[in-house]
Amino acid sequence: MLIGYLKYTCGMFKIASYRIERAMTINNSQKKIEKEITIYKEIIYAVNVHRKAMELCKSLISCFEGSFFSLIAVGVLNLSLNLCRIFQTISVVNDKEEIILHFIVVIVTLLYMFLANYAGQEITDHNDHIFFTAYNVRWYIAPLHVQKMILFLLQIGNKAFGLHIGGLFVASLNCFASLASASISYFTVLYSTQQ
C-alpha cells in the first residue's frame, strides 16, 4: 500500500511537470490578456499539485517514521548477523543447507533494503524533474508576474527534497549503499572478534 502511495505521489509530480510545460505552450491565437490569465492559472495549478505531493510525502513518512527507523536497524543487524553466520558455517560446520538458508535471508534483506531506498530515490528524481522542467521551459516569454512564480518554483527546486527518516537517513540509492556498507563493517567486526 505504501508503494502505491509513493507511486501516486510520483504521478502527482509528473502532473505538475506536465502542467508547467503546457502552461508555456498556450495557443498564440488568444488575446494577450486571456493568454496571460491562462498561463497564470496553469502555473498556479502546477504549484498546487507540487505542494500537495510534497505534503503527502511528508505525512506518509511522519506516520511511519518510527517503523521505518526500526526496519532500518533490524535490516542492518539482520544482514550483519546472517553474513557472520554464513562464514561461521563455512569455516566450522560446512552445512550446505544452513549456508543456503542464511544466504537466502541475506538476499531477501538486501532486496528489501534496495527496493525501499529505490522508492525514495524515485520521489527525489520526480521532484527534481519539476525543477528541470521549470528551468527549461520558455519562461522568459511569459509575463512578469508569471516569471516570478516560475522563479519561486526554481527556488523551491533548488532545495533537496527526499524522504527523510528519523533525521538520519534520506531514502535514496546512496542510503542503500551506506546501509549495506555499514552492515558489512559490522559483520567484519563481529567475525574478527569471534576468531
VENNOR-V910729 format. One record per helix or strand of 2 or more residues. SS is the DSSP state (2 for helix, 1 for strand). FROM is the first residue (numbers start at 1). TO is the last residue. If there is no record, write none. Layout:
ss:SS from:FROM to:TO
ss:SS from:FROM to:TO
This chain:
ss:2 from:2 to:23
ss:2 from:32 to:93
ss:2 from:96 to:136
ss:2 from:139 to:141
ss:2 from:144 to:158
ss:1 from:164 to:165
ss:1 from:169 to:170
ss:2 from:173 to:194
